[in-house]
Amino acid sequence: MPTYPETPLYRAIISGAFPIIVSLPRHDIDLAKAALDGGAGAIKVHLNAHHRASGTTFGNYTEERPFLEALAKLGAPMLVMAGQETVPTLGEMNAMADLGFEGFNVYVDHLQPHLLDSRLRPMPALSSTSTDEDISRLSAIPGAMIEASIMTFDDYGKPLTEADIARYEHIAKLSSAPIIAPSQKKFTPADMPAMQAAGIAAPLLGVIVTGSTPQEILSSISAFAKR
């Protein structure tokens, strides 16, 4: 099992700094620049996946490599959603580590063993059907973070509720690993204090919150950064 460097992003996550992570709706360097200009602390990209919220299909490592290399030149912390049934090889995972990527995530059902042998910090994702046992098992992975992708697709884009906050709090209390909450629901800057109080270590803001143009992303992320 690899050991992972304690990067500025990871320190921010575990220290209570509550950094904003932005999941790009498509691989466009102008979107990444807008997110960073707005105050994002990290950028997340995708491989081998169809992203339902944005409607974007992302290719494999070879197909997306030119964008990954361009993104790396911005010098920002980077995470990658590695895929679904298809995921990168161990060599491709470590090539992304060489580019400066810090961590990866996949849903728990797609967590192939070789991924945990890479130099990218694991951030496995819970689903809407995950159990307390899943939370405990994932939090026991050395160095892991957990993405709490716990909403059903029917709930995408709806306002965050007190019941949702209570679910996040339950997960955070069960987990010894930091919990990252993706914006499957339409998070607002006003939701952030309650999420942080519930034990969420960082919000992961995607297209439901950010929009899909550079102007929309800059405006929305700036509002969260100023909360």
C-alpha positions, -999 to +999 in steps of 0.1 A: +000+000+000+015+033-010+020+062+013+007+096+002+022+130+006+004+154+028-003+180+001-017+215+007-051+203-005-051+174+019-040+195+047-068+220+040-093+191+039-082+177+073-076+210+090-111+224+087-102+249+061-132+237+040-116+241+005-138+243-026-133+215-051-148+221-086-158+192-108-156+204-144-187+197-166-164+192-196-127+192-203-122+229-212-092+248-199-112+280-197-136+264-173-107+253-151-093+288-151-127+304-143-130+280-113-096+289-100-101+326-105-133+323-085-115+307-056-115+270-061-089+251-042-088+221-065-101+209-099-117+174-105-118+158-140-133+126-153-122+096-173-140+066-187-174+079-177-207+094-188-216+121-164-253+122-160-257+157-145-237+174-173-245+149-201-208+147-210-190+115-220-154+115-210-128+093-228-100+072-215-066+083-204-050+083-238-079+103-253-080+129-225-042+131-219-038+164-239-063+181-216-048+166-185-013+179-195-027+214-202-046+214-169-014+204-150+003+235-164-021+256-143-004+243-112-036+238-092-044+207-071-061+181-092-083+150-086-096+125-112-128+104-113-111+074-128-140+057-144-168+032-140-166-004-153-134+007-172-106+023-152-070+033-160-042+008-157-018+011-128+008+027-152-018+053-163-027+061-127+010+067-119+014+087-150-013+110-137+006+112-104+036+123-124+015+151-139+006+163-104-027+146-097-032+140-060-061+116-058-088+096-076-123+085-070-146+058-083-178+044-069-172+016-044-185-010-068-158+001-093-129+001-069-106-024-087-077-036-065-049-022-087-062+013-082-051+012-045-016+003-056-012+036-074+004+068-060-030+086-062-048+090-029-081+071-029-114+089-026-140+061-031-176+072-035-206+060-015-238+056-035-275+061-026-276+024-016-244+023+005-246+009+041-230+018+074-207-012+068-196+004+035-187+036+053-166+018+079-149-003+053-140+026+030-128+047+059-104+019+069-085+022+036-052+039+045-050+075+035-085+075+021-111+103+017-147+094+010-170+111-015-206+110-002-225+106-035-256+095-016-285+111-034-307+093-059-307+107-094-344+117-089-331+141-062-305+158-084-309+196-084-333+198-055-326+220-025-306+206+003-328+197+033-322+192+070-326+155+065-297+156+040-276+174+065-284+147+091-273+120+066-240+138+061-236+141+098-243+104+103-217+095+077-191+118+091-195+104+126-191+068+113-160+076+092-125+081+103-117+095+069-126+130+057-159+133+039-163+152+006-199+162-004-206+165-041-234+189-052-259+163-064-284+187-048-283+224-055-260+236-028-260+273-020-234+294-001-259+296+027-258+257+031-221+257+037-220+264+075-245+236+082-226+212+061-193+221+078-209+218+112-222+183+102-186+172+096-182+177+058-145+184+051-150+200+016-178+206-009-173+193-044-192+216-067-204+204-101-226+216-129-258+216-109-243+245-089-216+259-111-233+261-145-214+252-176-198+284-190-167+302-177-189+332-167-213+310-148-185+291-130-166+323-121-198+339-106-210+308-087-176+298-073-169+334-062-201+334-043-191+302-024-156+315-018-170+347-002-195+329+021 
